[in-house]
Amino acid sequence: MKLFSAAALVAATAAICPSTKCWTLNNAKNSCTLIPSCVSVTCGPTSMTMLIDGEVFGANVGDIPGLSDIDEFMISDNIWVKTCDLGNADCLTPTLAGDKLTFMGSLQQVGSSRTRSVADTIIDLGDFNVVTSPFGVGVDFTCSYGSTVSITSGDFTVQDVSVTGTQTGSGNLATGWTLAAGFGDTIVLGGMINVIAIWSMSISGIEPYLKSCTINHGSKSVAVMKEGCHSTVLGIEASPTTYANSVAFSYRTFMIENEAANTQSVTCQVQLCPTGNNCARDLKACPNSGADKNYGYTKMN
């Protein structure tokens, strides 16, 4: 086994890796390992922000040649930042697998633009040159999100049929979803009400489906949808929607006996699935045991 002094190890790292600040040399594998403090990623509800120290590319100046999408960067003290909307397919690659929705973005320096502590070894063979040092430095950034999202509408009021009123409930959540009920219609007891969940993102090959929904009234909740199935007893029906990346249903309004309040809200779980594949309804049969029998759950198209 070879032993190196600290100075020799630094020199070896500088000769092989882009820099000593952001890379360590694995001498046994003759490879460079990135130091985590030189990069970071922030996974927001609608965007992903990647941060990288210029020393990852071996540069200590403002201009790093060969950096992909250089026009989209802001730079300060040799720290490079790039923010991509989750729906930007040119910037991020989404992957939906099981209960995770993952986005991957890359910051790369390509070709012979790579900066090193030592120059590339170029040998002139007459008709062509050969280069004995590898090209390119890149870092992949990944953000993972749960594919099931829980959202709740704002309160809306269900009026007795002898009283009229117009109420709308909506909730804009940090996850990039809006759940709205009523749409400005007069909501009277026994009338139909529409509920819609809208996603602010547009990801190719992925669409939302309703997994469960409850109507919250006072201290009690009624599961009008469960495991991707809707209650026929409570008159739950799928509703068409003109909004992109949205899913909707309607139901006949009700009030729970002995609950004094007439304000209600809706809470739904929305499942992100491959387009055309309702993965929110992954069971062979709808819930039909115990108290679930009373709801008459059936599969919603």
Secondary structure, DSSP 8 states (H G I E B T S, - for coil): -----HHHHHHHHHHHSS-SSSEEEETTTTEEEE-GGGEEEEE-SSEEEEEEEGGGGT--SS--TTBTTGGG-EEETTEEEEEEETT-TTT-EEEEETTEEEEEEEEEE-GGG---SS---EEE-SS-EEE-S---EEEEEEEEEESEEEEE---EE-B-TTS--B--EEEE-TTSEEEEESTT-B-BTTSEEEEEEEES---TTEEEEEEEEEEEETTEEEEEEETTEEETTTT-EEE---STTEEEEEEE----TT----EEEEEEEEEEEETT--TT--SSS---SGGGGGGTEEE--
